[in-house]
Amino acid sequence: MIGFSVREWSAWAPGLVDRDAWRAWAAAPWLPAGDDTPALAEVPAMQRRRIERLGRMAIQTAFWCQQAEDSGIPLVFASRHGDVARSMELLEALAAEEPPSPTTFGLSVHNAIAALYSILRRERGNYTALAGGMATVEAACVEAAGLIADGAPEVLLVIYDAPLPAVYADFADEPDAGFAWCWRIAAEGAGAPAYRLAWAPDRPGEGAVAGLPHGLEVLRFFLSGESELTLAGEGSMWRWRRNA
């Protein structure tokens, strides 16, 4: 079991661009859909043009959550699928026997969005990019808890994903949506709402999620005020608890 506090949060999805909208969504959730893209006004236009939609979502929430004067906070960027649309561009080029774009390749790797954010912020500290299947959120929280245990006062945790390309539709095992959210977390009891996360072997039939991807279900729990949530993912049962 791990525990931590959430000092700040932000989130973005099509049709959900401010906190009031997200709180209303948590009370009556629906699957975000659409092609809207965050403005990302914090980034100069020439640099912004290089960032695809998934990166804009993730980087926008990180900018909202990390104060301008903050520096040196470890970063954990986590996405189940990453920028799979760029990967598809590369595969399609190879299938057509065309040379793949070096720029597309460089920006398709899983840590590219985290690297772009660190460059934009001139961050020279630790950053991690990871994927953990359906339990990507929980894997990221375990990573962040380890950084805090090693002495980091805070960790910026960014969760983001985009709908899969149509060619992967037969492999989808949860609802598809484009979204990003960010927590600035610290040790449990740091004067902010505290959460506990535990895990146990999966028991079929428990923890099913209806209508939302795993990552959004965790955010819904966080915003709803509910005391507990159980989710299945990657062979484990993940049990979230909000401390009083």
N, C-alpha and C positions, 0 to 999 in steps of 0.2 A: 504494500500500500504506500502511496505517496500523498503528500498534501502540499498545497500552495495557496497563495492569495492572488486575486486578480485586481490590480490597481487601476487599470484603465482598459477600455475596449473600443473597438471600432469595427464596422462591417460595411460591405457594399455588395449589392446584387441588383440586377435590373428591376427598377421599380421600388427599390429599398435603399435610399441614399441618406437617411438621417436616423437618429436614435428613436425618435417618436414612431417612425414608420416600422422600425425593427421591433419595438416593443409591442406594437399593435399586431404585427405578423406573428410574434411568439404566442399571442393569445389565440390566434386563429390562423395557423400556418398554411401556406400554399407553396407550390414548387415554383421558384423564380424562373422566368423564361424571357427571352428577348435578346436583342443585339446591342443594347445600350452599352456604352463604355464610359468609365469615369473620366472626368476632365483632366485630372492629374496636373492641376495648375502649378504645383510646386516644382515641376520639372521644366526646364527650358525646351522650347519647341523642337529644336534640332535633335536633342536627345530623346524627347518624347516620341518622335517619329519612329525610332528604332524599337520601341516597346510594343509588343502585340497586346491584344486585349487581356489575356490571362495575366501577363506581367503588370499591366496597368491596374487591374483589380487588386492584386496582391500589394503592389507598391503604394497604391493610394491608401489602403487601410494602414499600412506601416507608417506612412507619413502622418496620418491622422493620430496614430496612437503614440508615436515617439515625439516628445517635445523637441523643439528646434535646438535647445541648448544641450540636450542629452548626447552623450558620446561614449563610446566604448562599451555599450550594452551588448552582451552576446545575442546573436540572432539565430532563431530556429525557423527556417522556412520549410513547410511541409505540404506536399501535394500528392495525392494518390497517383495521378496520371501524368502530372507535369504538362509541359507545352506539347501535347501529343499532336496537335495540328501541324507544328513545324516538322516533327518527325515524319508525318505523313508526306509533307512536301519532299523531303529527302528520299523517302521510299518510292514515291511516284517518279522522281527524277531518275533514280536508278533503274526502275522498271522500264522507263522510256529510253534507257541508255544515254541519258544526258548527264553532264557533270553536275554533281550536287553543289549548291551554293555554300561557300565557306562561311558566310555570315549566318545563313540559316542553320548550318551545323553548329556553329559556336553558340548560338542562342537557343538551341534545342536541348542542350544538356541540362540535367536536372537542377544544377546549382546556378544556372544562368540568371534567373530572376533575383535570387539572393545576391549574386555578384553585382548585378546592375544597381540594386538598392544600395549596397555598400559603397559603390563608386559615386553614386549621386549624393550620398550623405557624407562622403569622405570618411567612412568608417574603416578603421584599421584593426578592429578587434576580431574576435572569433565569430564565424558564422557557419551554420550547418544546414544542409538541404537534405531532406529525407523523404522516403515513402514507406508506408507500412500497410499497404493494401486497404481493406475496409477500415482497419483500426489505425489509420494514419494519424488522426488527432491524438489518440492515446499514446502512440509511439513518440510523437513530438512532445507530449507532456512529460513522459518519462525522461526524454533527453534534457528538457528544460529543468526538471527537478534535479537531475545529476549535475548540471551546471551550477545551480543554486547551492547544492550540497558542497560543491568544490569552492564556494566562496563568492560567486557572482551575486551582487545585491539584487539584480533584476535580470529578466530575460524577455526579449521581445519575440513572441510566438505568432507566426503568420500561417494561417491555413487557407488554401485556395485550390480551386479546381474549375474545369470547364467541361462542357458536354463533349462526349467522345465523338469522333468522326463516325459517319454512318456505317463504315465498313466494320466497325467493332461492335455494332448493335447486338449481335448474337452473344457477345461475351459479357454484356452489362449485367450486374447482379444487384443493382440498386438504382433508384431514380437518378436521372441525370440533370445537372443544373450547373450554371456558372455562378460562382460566388467567391468571396474572400472575406475573412475576418481576422482580427488581430487582438491578442491579449498582451498586456504588459504585466508579467507575473513576478511575484517575489515569494519569500519564505512564508509559510503559514503563520498567521497571527501578525502580519505586518500592517495592521490597521486598515484592512480591506476585506471584502467578502472572501471566505476561505472555502476550499473544496478538497475532498478526499477522492482518490481514484484507486480502486482495487480491482483485481482480476482473478479469475478462476477458470478451470476447464469448461469449455462450451457444453451446454446442455440443449439439445435440439428443441425448438419450440419456444424458448425463452428469448426475450430481448429483441423480438422482431420489430422492425421500424417500418411504418406504413406511410408512404407518400413523400418521404424526404431522404436524401442521401445522409449517410452516417455523420459527415462533418456538420451538416446543417441541423441535424437532430441534437447534437451536443450544444450548438449555439442556442437552439430553441430552449433547451433545458436551462442554460445559463441565464437567459433573459426572462424565463417564465416565473421564476421564484419557487419552482417545485423543489422538494427536498431530496428526491432520489431519481435516478435514471439507470436502467440496465440495458446494455446494448450487446449484441453479438458481433464478433468480428475476428477473423483470422484464428479460429479455433479456441477463442477465449470468450468468457463473459466479462464485460467491462462494467463495473459498478461505480457510478458517480454519486457522490453525496455532498450536499451543501451543509456546511457546519453552521449551527445556530450562532 
